[in-house]
């Protein structure tokens, strides 16, 4: 089946967070992490079938959905899980908070890295925990951990939780197995619970990279890990609010569920139907989407050659996001300057990376070309 990623529906005026931000402004949004592509046909058809029923009461988590996730993890990641390990929730952000609160107490410490997906930076504080932020570093052209500083943070007597983004957002890094094994060794050595956000794991752009589920490394690692996943990023269904945690250890799982209980964080019936359809019948679309995103990334790298002062330190290995270093442009507020030029990027400051911006290239190539053209004009003004 051929999929047309070059033609997408108009999203302005459709209750889209991404597009509503710049309503009535000539700014192309390329910030929040959803794509402009139509979701897989199987997903659209599943939602239409469910909508045709006409009754939208409280949904049940049917065995078929659990079994679909189990099959998907086996097929895509070689990871054998059990249905009872799965806990559904509305999205992954509550899962980050739940993991922190079920594995630590007020005043204890959460170890995270920077730059990072903003909830990784805010969740410890909102949970009344202390946070130690370790800066990621470039080594041989790849973003990775500052291992000495990370171990120092893990070794603190109050450290209880390590937050991991695997693959890493916003740096789009797919970690090698030996890097994850090194993290697992630290977690065991200092008895840390690990919250591993793996929501970007099914859009691997680098043909040489292979995603490894952190909890799949060994039994000890599994027993101390809360794995957060969803079909939302890969299959573009974030608005259907259906994420899930996979926790093999019964005690950790019970504590996690108690934290979430009563907070009305359940997914909706359309999210359940869409997740099953995506995991069961979305593979051909997923592969086509990856191929298209690779072409978009090629275009970005080509156009950046005409933008002196805008640096992509590492070609993204996953997802549809690129982390751009624009410090050399000398802007006090790079995000604002690009907005003035008609481009709505993510502000690096929100990720703990001032002087950087993040671009979402999950859009038709013609739209991406216009985004890059506008960026070039902003850069040209900065260089005058």
C-alpha positions in Angstrom: 0.0 0.0 0.0 1.3 3.5 -0.9 0.9 6.2 1.7 0.9 9.9 0.8 3.0 11.8 3.3 3.3 14.8 1.0 -0.3 15.7 1.4 -1.9 16.2 4.8 -5.2 17.7 6.0 -5.3 21.3 7.1 -4.9 21.2 10.9 -5.5 24.9 11.7 -8.9 25.2 13.4 -9.1 21.5 14.4 -8.4 21.9 18.1 -4.7 21.1 17.6 -2.4 22.3 20.3 0.4 22.5 17.8 -1.5 24.7 15.3 -3.7 26.7 17.8 -0.6 28.3 19.3 -0.1 30.4 16.2 -3.7 31.0 15.2 -3.9 34.3 13.2 -0.2 34.5 12.9 2.0 33.7 9.9 4.1 31.2 11.9 4.6 27.6 10.8 4.4 25.4 14.0 7.2 22.8 14.3 7.5 22.5 18.0 5.3 20.0 20.1 6.0 16.4 19.2 3.2 15.3 17.0 3.4 14.8 13.3 1.1 16.4 10.6 0.6 13.0 8.9 -2.7 11.1 8.8 -2.5 8.1 11.1 -2.4 4.6 9.6 -5.5 3.5 7.7 -6.0 0.7 10.2 -6.2 3.2 13.0 -8.6 5.5 11.3 -10.8 2.6 10.4 -10.8 1.2 13.9 -11.9 4.6 15.3 -14.6 4.9 12.7 -16.0 1.5 13.5 -16.0 2.3 17.2 -17.7 5.7 16.6 -20.4 4.1 14.5 -21.6 2.2 17.6 -22.8 5.5 19.0 -22.5 4.6 22.7 -19.5 6.0 24.5 -19.7 4.9 28.1 -16.8 4.0 30.3 -14.4 1.7 28.5 -13.2 -1.7 29.6 -9.6 -2.8 29.1 -10.3 -5.9 27.1 -7.9 -8.9 27.0 -7.4 -8.3 23.3 -5.6 -5.0 23.9 -3.3 -6.5 26.5 -2.5 -9.4 24.1 -1.8 -7.0 21.3 0.8 -5.2 23.4 2.4 -8.5 24.4 2.6 -9.6 20.8 4.0 -6.2 19.7 6.8 -6.2 22.3 7.7 -9.7 21.3 7.7 -9.0 17.6 9.3 -5.5 17.6 11.7 -5.8 20.6 12.2 -9.5 21.4 10.8 -8.6 24.9 8.6 -11.2 26.6 6.1 -9.6 28.9 2.9 -10.6 30.6 -0.5 -8.9 30.3 -0.6 -8.4 34.1 2.5 -6.2 34.0 0.7 -3.6 31.9 -1.0 -0.5 33.5 -2.9 1.8 31.3 -3.0 5.6 31.8 -3.9 8.7 29.9 -0.3 9.6 28.9 3.3 9.1 29.9 3.7 12.2 32.0 1.5 10.9 34.9 3.7 7.8 34.7 6.9 9.8 35.3 5.3 11.4 38.4 3.9 8.0 39.5 7.4 6.3 39.2 9.0 9.1 41.2 6.4 9.0 44.0 6.2 5.2 44.3 10.0 4.8 44.6 10.9 7.8 46.8 9.8 10.1 49.6 9.5 13.8 49.9 12.9 15.4 50.3 14.7 12.5 48.6 16.6 12.8 45.3 15.8 12.1 41.6 18.7 11.9 39.2 18.0 13.1 35.7 19.9 14.5 32.7 19.9 17.7 30.7 18.8 18.8 28.2 15.7 16.7 28.7 12.0 16.4 27.9 10.6 19.2 30.2 8.6 16.9 32.6 11.9 15.2 33.4 13.0 18.5 34.8 9.8 19.6 36.5 8.4 16.3 37.9 10.9 16.0 40.8 10.1 19.5 42.0 6.3 19.0 41.6 6.7 15.8 43.6 8.6 17.6 46.4 11.8 15.8 45.6 15.2 17.2 45.0 16.7 16.9 41.6 20.3 16.4 40.4 20.7 17.3 36.7 23.7 15.8 34.9 24.6 17.5 31.6 24.8 15.2 28.5 28.1 15.4 26.6 29.3 14.9 23.0 31.8 12.1 22.6 33.0 11.2 19.1 30.0 12.9 17.5 27.4 11.2 19.7 25.5 12.5 22.7 26.0 10.4 25.8 26.3 10.5 29.6 29.0 12.2 31.6 29.6 8.9 33.4 31.7 10.3 36.2 29.2 13.0 37.1 26.3 10.6 36.7 27.8 8.1 39.1 28.6 10.8 41.6 24.9 11.8 41.5 23.7 8.2 41.8 26.0 7.7 44.8 24.3 10.4 46.8 22.8 8.9 49.9 19.4 10.5 49.2 19.2 9.4 45.5 16.3 7.0 44.9 15.2 7.3 41.3 17.0 7.6 37.9 15.0 9.1 35.0 16.0 7.7 31.6 14.7 8.7 28.1 15.5 5.8 25.7 15.7 6.9 22.9 16.7 10.3 24.2 14.5 13.4 23.6 15.5 16.0 22.6 18.8 14.7 21.4 17.3 11.8 19.3 20.0 9.4 20.5 19.5 5.6 20.4 21.8 4.2 23.1 23.9 1.2 22.5 23.4 -1.9 24.6 26.7 -1.4 26.4 25.7 2.1 27.5 22.4 0.8 28.9 24.2 -2.0 30.6 26.5 0.5 32.3 23.4 2.4 33.5 21.9 -0.8 34.8 25.1 -1.5 36.8 24.9 2.0 38.4 21.2 1.4 39.2 22.0 -1.9 40.9 25.1 -0.6 42.7 23.2 2.3 44.2 19.8 0.6 44.5 17.9 3.0 42.3 14.5 2.6 40.7 14.7 3.5 37.0 11.8 5.2 35.1 12.5 4.6 31.4 10.5 6.6 28.9 10.6 4.7 25.7 7.9 6.4 23.7 10.1 7.1 20.7 11.4 3.6 20.4 9.6 2.6 17.2 10.8 5.4 14.9 14.4 4.4 14.5 15.9 6.4 11.6 19.5 5.2 11.8 19.7 1.9 10.0 22.8 1.0 12.1 21.0 1.7 15.4 19.0 -0.8 17.3 16.7 0.0 20.2 17.1 -2.0 23.4 14.4 -2.0 26.0 16.2 -1.1 29.2 14.1 -3.5 31.3 15.0 -6.4 28.9 18.7 -6.3 29.8 18.4 -8.8 32.8 16.2 -9.8 35.6 17.6 -7.4 38.2 17.2 -4.4 35.8 13.6 -5.5 35.0 12.7 -5.7 38.7 13.7 -2.1 39.4 12.3 -0.5 36.2 9.1 1.3 35.3 8.9 1.2 31.4 6.7 3.9 29.9 5.4 3.4 26.3 2.6 4.4 24.0 1.7 4.1 20.3 1.2 7.9 20.3 4.4 9.2 18.8 5.0 6.4 16.2 1.5 6.2 14.9 0.5 9.9 15.5 -2.3 9.3 18.0 -1.3 11.5 21.0 -4.7 13.1 21.1 -6.3 9.8 21.9 -4.6 9.7 25.3 -3.6 6.1 25.8 -0.2 5.3 27.4 0.9 2.4 29.5 3.5 1.3 32.0 5.1 -2.1 32.0 6.4 -3.2 35.4 7.4 -6.8 36.0 8.0 -6.5 39.8 4.7 -7.1 41.7 5.6 -4.8 44.6 6.8 -1.9 42.4 3.7 -2.4 40.2 1.4 -2.3 43.2 2.9 0.9 44.6 2.8 2.5 41.2 -0.9 1.7 40.7 -1.7 3.0 44.2 -0.2 6.3 43.3 -2.3 6.6 40.2 -5.5 5.2 41.7 -8.3 7.7 41.9 -6.6 10.4 39.8 -8.9 9.8 36.8 -6.0 9.1 34.5 -7.7 6.3 32.5 -7.4 6.2 28.7 -10.4 6.6 26.5 -12.1 3.9 24.4 -10.8 5.4 21.1 -7.3 5.3 22.4 -7.6 1.6 23.3 -9.0 0.8 19.8 -6.3 2.9 18.1 -3.5 1.3 20.1 -4.6 -2.2 19.2 -5.0 -1.3 15.5 -1.7 0.4 15.3 0.2 -2.5 17.0 -1.6 -5.2 15.0 -1.9 -3.6 11.6 0.3 -0.5 11.4 3.7 -2.0 10.5 3.6 -1.1 6.8 2.7 2.5 7.5 5.4 2.7 10.2 8.1 1.6 7.8 6.9 4.0 5.2 6.8 6.8 7.7 10.4 6.1 8.8 11.5 6.2 5.1 9.8 9.6 4.6 11.3 11.0 7.8 14.8 10.0 6.7 14.2 12.0 3.5 13.1 15.0 5.5 16.2 14.7 7.6 18.4 14.6 4.5 16.8 17.9 3.5 17.5 19.4 6.9 21.2 18.5 6.6 21.4 19.8 3.1 19.8 23.2 4.0 21.9 23.6 7.2 24.9 24.0 5.0 23.5 27.3 4.0 22.9 28.4 7.6 26.2 29.3 9.2 25.8 29.3 13.0 23.2 26.6 13.1 24.7 23.3 14.1 23.3 19.8 14.2 25.9 18.1 16.3 24.5 14.6 15.7 22.2 13.3 13.0 19.0 12.2 14.8 18.9 8.4 15.2 15.2 8.3 16.1 11.8 10.1 16.0 11.1 13.3 14.1 12.9 15.8 16.2 16.3 17.5 15.7 18.2 19.5 18.4 19.9 22.5 16.8 22.7 24.6 18.4 22.1 28.2 17.5 24.4 29.9 20.1 26.7 31.2 17.4 23.9 33.4 16.0 24.3 35.6 19.1 20.6 36.0 19.7 19.5 36.8 23.3 16.3 34.8 22.6 16.8 32.5 19.6 13.3 31.1 19.9 11.7 34.5 19.7 13.8 35.6 16.7 12.8 32.5 14.7 9.1 33.2 15.7 9.5 36.7 14.3 10.7 35.0 11.1 7.7 32.8 10.9 9.0 29.6 12.4 7.6 28.1 15.6 10.3 25.9 17.0 10.6 24.4 20.5 12.5 26.7 22.9 15.7 25.0 24.1 15.5 26.8 27.4 12.4 24.7 28.3 14.6 21.6 28.0 17.4 23.0 30.0 19.4 23.9 26.9 19.5 27.7 26.4 20.9 28.6 23.0 19.3 25.6 21.4 16.0 25.0 19.5 14.3 21.8 18.6 12.6 21.3 15.2 9.8 18.9 14.5 10.3 17.6 11.0 7.3 15.3 11.0 5.5 17.2 8.2 5.2 17.2 4.4 8.5 17.9 2.7 7.1 21.1 1.0 6.2 22.5 4.4 9.6 21.6 5.8 11.3 23.3 2.9 9.3 26.5 3.7 10.3 26.2 7.3 13.9 25.9 6.4 13.7 28.8 3.9 12.3 31.0 6.6 15.1 29.9 9.0 17.7 30.8 6.4 16.3 34.3 6.2 16.5 34.7 10.0 20.1 33.4 9.9 21.0 35.8 7.1 19.8 38.8 9.1 21.8 37.6 12.1 25.0 37.5 10.0 24.6 41.0 8.6 
